[in-house]
Each structure stands twice: as structure tokens, then as C-alpha cells.
Amino acid sequence: MIICEWRAFSTDTETYTQADFEKLVGDDFEAMMFKDDDPIPSYIWTKNYVFHIRKNSKILTDISFEKIPRNPDCVKS
């Protein structure tokens, strides 16, 4: 499910609010996608990037963000 309103989520060590996330990544939130009933989003879209949220552990709730440009510049050779 893709939603256009921020839904706060937490790991074992941190809670992510919209303001905290925008400050962390330096970009403005636009949407987020949740799979099934997972309380942590799979993807977050900002104005300039898509963030793939990866779970680093099956035991602990620990995540990392993979930052992907939304509109990468392609140089033709």
C-alpha cells in the first residue's frame, strides 16, 4: 500500500518522524510504501530520491537506507 501521509515507524533504537527523516536525508517526503502488515515501510519517496529500506537483522529491528536518485542523469557516449 502506498500512502502520501507520513506514518511514524520505529526500530529497536530509533523512532523516525517525518521531521527527523527529512533532516537525516536532506530532502522533502512525498510518499511511502508498506508491504502486508509490516510496520516499517519498504520504500520512501522524497522529492529527489527513492529510499529502499533494508532490514539488517531477523532478530533485531535494525534498518538501513539505500538512496536511489529519482531522475538520474544519463550521459550518452
Backbone bond lengths (Angstrom), bond angles and torsions (degrees), N, CA, C in turn:
res aa  C-N    CA-C-N  psi(-1)  N-CA   C-N-CA  omega(-1)  CA-C   N-CA-C  phi
1 M - - - 1.425 - - 1.530 108.57 -
2 I 1.309 116.84 130.32 1.465 122.49 176.84 1.521 108.28 -101.50
3 I 1.321 115.71 128.64 1.457 120.58 178.15 1.527 109.52 -123.49
4 C 1.317 115.86 150.37 1.468 121.28 -178.31 1.522 112.45 -104.46
5 E 1.309 116.84 7.77 1.456 122.05 175.30 1.521 107.99 -114.79
6 W 1.324 116.48 141.55 1.461 120.21 -179.29 1.521 109.96 -67.12
7 R 1.313 115.63 136.32 1.461 122.82 172.68 1.528 106.16 -121.65
8 A 1.336 116.63 114.10 1.464 120.75 -178.69 1.527 109.57 -60.87
9 F 1.340 116.03 144.51 1.460 121.12 177.89 1.519 108.73 -140.59
10 S 1.330 115.08 160.34 1.465 120.14 -174.49 1.517 111.70 -133.22
11 T 1.332 114.07 149.96 1.462 122.42 168.41 1.523 106.03 -108.94
12 D 1.320 116.91 -171.83 1.461 119.32 178.29 1.529 112.39 -68.01
13 T 1.333 116.40 -22.50 1.464 119.04 -175.12 1.525 114.97 -116.75
14 E 1.324 118.15 -12.12 1.464 118.77 -172.62 1.527 111.74 -151.28
15 T 1.337 115.34 147.32 1.461 122.34 172.37 1.519 107.19 -110.02
16 Y 1.321 116.78 132.46 1.457 122.01 -177.92 1.522 110.19 -104.89
17 T 1.328 115.70 112.63 1.459 121.48 171.95 1.528 106.82 -96.91
18 Q 1.311 116.92 168.56 1.459 119.97 179.60 1.528 110.54 -61.49
19 A 1.310 117.33 -45.53 1.469 120.59 -179.50 1.526 111.34 -61.81
20 D 1.341 117.31 -42.75 1.467 121.00 179.19 1.527 111.07 -63.92
21 F 1.330 116.54 -43.67 1.466 120.44 -178.85 1.530 110.60 -65.22
22 E 1.326 117.88 -46.22 1.464 120.95 -179.84 1.525 111.22 -61.54
23 K 1.325 117.06 -38.41 1.466 120.31 177.37 1.531 110.54 -67.16
24 L 1.325 117.15 -41.13 1.461 122.51 -179.77 1.531 112.04 -62.52
25 V 1.346 117.13 -43.58 1.466 120.36 -175.15 1.528 113.24 -96.83
26 G 1.325 118.12 -13.52 1.460 121.48 178.51 1.515 113.74 70.69
27 D 1.337 117.42 33.76 1.465 121.09 -179.24 1.526 108.82 -151.92
28 D 1.345 116.83 162.67 1.456 122.52 -176.22 1.523 112.24 -90.85
29 F 1.324 116.60 132.25 1.457 124.31 179.12 1.526 111.29 -63.98
30 E 1.347 116.20 142.96 1.464 121.35 173.17 1.528 113.13 -125.88
31 A 1.346 118.45 -44.78 1.468 120.74 -177.94 1.523 109.56 -160.26
32 M 1.334 115.15 165.71 1.460 120.98 175.28 1.522 109.82 -144.39
33 M 1.345 115.52 152.61 1.456 120.91 -178.53 1.522 109.75 -122.11
34 F 1.337 114.90 131.27 1.456 122.17 176.26 1.519 108.83 -113.39
35 K 1.332 116.79 139.81 1.460 121.90 175.67 1.522 108.64 -103.46
36 D 1.325 115.33 134.01 1.468 122.59 178.82 1.526 110.37 51.27
37 D 1.312 118.26 -130.22 1.466 121.93 -179.51 1.520 111.86 -106.69
38 D 1.311 117.14 22.69 1.464 121.33 -178.93 1.525 109.90 -68.16
39 P 1.334 118.63 128.06 1.471 120.62 179.94 1.533 113.85 -76.43
40 I 1.341 117.04 -9.71 1.461 121.52 178.76 1.527 108.01 -107.19
41 P 1.332 117.78 130.10 1.466 119.16 -178.38 1.525 112.45 -65.96
42 S 1.325 115.71 154.64 1.463 121.64 176.24 1.521 110.66 -87.91
43 Y 1.333 115.86 -36.05 1.459 122.02 -179.51 1.515 109.30 -139.66
44 I 1.337 115.21 147.14 1.462 121.92 172.41 1.521 107.13 -131.08
45 W 1.333 116.54 128.07 1.461 122.13 176.83 1.525 108.89 -98.78
46 T 1.320 115.61 134.96 1.458 121.68 170.88 1.528 106.57 -119.00
47 K 1.311 116.45 -178.65 1.462 120.25 -177.83 1.528 111.74 -57.51
48 N 1.327 117.79 -40.15 1.464 121.36 -174.07 1.520 115.78 -115.10
49 Y 1.337 118.28 -7.56 1.464 121.09 -173.76 1.521 112.39 -139.86
50 V 1.321 114.46 161.79 1.461 122.73 166.33 1.522 105.37 -117.31
51 F 1.317 116.99 130.58 1.456 121.88 179.29 1.519 108.97 -108.74
52 H 1.325 115.41 120.74 1.457 121.26 173.57 1.518 106.57 -91.03
53 I 1.325 116.40 121.12 1.455 120.21 -178.38 1.526 107.54 -92.85
54 R 1.319 114.92 120.40 1.467 121.22 -178.06 1.516 110.19 -108.48
55 K 1.309 115.41 133.87 1.466 120.05 174.39 1.515 107.84 -85.33
56 N 1.319 116.37 127.61 1.459 121.87 -175.61 1.523 113.93 -91.39
57 S 1.321 117.64 -12.28 1.463 120.51 -174.92 1.521 109.34 -150.09
58 K 1.320 116.25 147.73 1.465 120.28 175.72 1.519 111.41 -88.88
59 I 1.319 116.82 -20.72 1.465 120.54 -177.38 1.528 110.43 -91.58
60 L 1.323 116.70 -51.15 1.467 121.95 178.72 1.515 109.60 -94.00
61 T 1.315 116.02 155.92 1.452 120.29 173.58 1.523 107.19 -91.56
62 D 1.324 116.04 92.26 1.456 123.14 -178.86 1.526 107.30 -130.94
63 I 1.330 117.21 132.66 1.461 120.89 -175.71 1.519 111.25 -129.67
64 S 1.323 114.92 163.49 1.464 121.67 170.66 1.520 107.31 -137.63
65 F 1.318 115.53 158.83 1.457 121.67 -178.77 1.520 110.06 -110.23
66 E 1.324 117.11 126.85 1.464 122.16 172.68 1.526 106.79 -100.57
67 K 1.312 117.22 117.22 1.462 123.91 -174.38 1.525 109.81 -93.90
68 I 1.346 116.72 118.83 1.454 122.67 -178.00 1.529 108.62 -120.92
69 P 1.334 119.14 126.13 1.469 120.15 177.64 1.525 110.68 -62.30
70 R 1.329 117.08 137.97 1.463 121.56 179.69 1.520 111.12 -73.31
71 N 1.306 117.29 -38.06 1.454 122.14 -177.21 1.519 109.76 -129.97
72 P 1.346 116.18 74.63 1.462 117.71 -176.66 1.526 111.76 -66.41
73 D 1.304 115.38 143.95 1.455 120.60 175.18 1.522 109.08 -77.85
74 C 1.299 116.38 127.65 1.461 121.04 178.65 1.526 108.22 -110.27
75 V 1.320 115.88 125.59 1.453 121.31 179.49 1.523 107.77 -98.62
76 K 1.341 115.41 121.99 1.457 119.77 179.34 1.527 109.09 -84.73
77 S 1.323 115.09 132.36 1.465 119.85 -178.70 1.506 110.66 -87.58
